[in-house]
Amino acid sequence: MHIMELLGKSRVKVEGEKVQNASEPLIEWCPLFEKIRGIKKVTAESAATNMEFRIKTHGMFSARRKLQMDTFVGFGASESMMTGLKAGIIDAAVTVCDGAGSVITDNADLVQGMGGYLSGLLETDPIPEVIEGIRARGGYVLSAENGKIDQIGGAAYAVAAGFQKFAVTVADGSSAEKLRVLEKATGVKIMIIGVHLTAISPDEASRLLAAADIVTACASKSIREQVKPLVQVGTAVPLFGLTRWGKELLVERAKDVEQPLLINTMPLPVLPEEKQPRPLV
């Protein structure tokens, strides 16, 4: 059994490679998914259909899970971590994968393969073939016996494994704060990347923004209202670099984006109303 939130936090349950149910999303329109998948209105049905597409084409939640893929968007969390690993800005990533849970790896292509199609993974059961594939590519599965998602435990493993400057994805302020405590206690550098932030509360958003290096805006009203970035990439569902290290990673990522880029100085954030997900929550 697997549970993932996508398309405005529609909670989708998957069993036996089949979507069992999908809850109503919190938003009605996402510019990213209209552009990429032609979804003009976000509904429970469109979320279920999109999940079925991911299962069919990428093997998600199955033994057929692909662990290598091209970039999904120009600027995404997995794409940025992939670039950071290749450029030496970070030396490992603590991320998650369906069928495995928390994963620690220094393989840039594996980070993108696991994360490119991933949204907000909440629960996952271990799939032996997925775990074997991750291990074959130099990844360490933190809890192979139960597929547990534990990013703090993953960071502690990265420290024990000797990594000195690694990225960790989190979805709340409390986890980010715990990572800063771990960082101070061990002397490593942890790049905290906030993901899956639609409907994050104002208080949680404040705590996350105070601790993180990079956050994605998702469809979050609180992130957009409170963020004071050093750099922003994208205007519809942007990523915000909050620290010099986070800025360095996103600027490095820009070098790999093939489309033309405008680089300019201006007050941030820049959020054209007509391009934002609707409604913001």
Secondary structure, 3 states (H helix, E strand, C coil): CEEEEECCCEEEEEECCEEEEECCCCCCECHHHHHHHCCCCCCHHHHHHHHHHHHHHHCCCCCCCCCCCCCCCCCCHHHHHHHHHHHCCCCEEEEEECCCEEEEECCHHHHHHHHCCCCEEEEECCCHHHHHHHHHCCEEECCCCCCCCCHHHHHHHHHHCCCCEEEEEECCHHHHHHHHHHHHHHCCEEEEEECCCCCCCHHHHHHHHHHCCEEECCCCHHHHHHCCCCEEECCCCCEEECCHHHHHHHHHHHHHCCCCCCCCCCCCCCCCHHHCCECCC
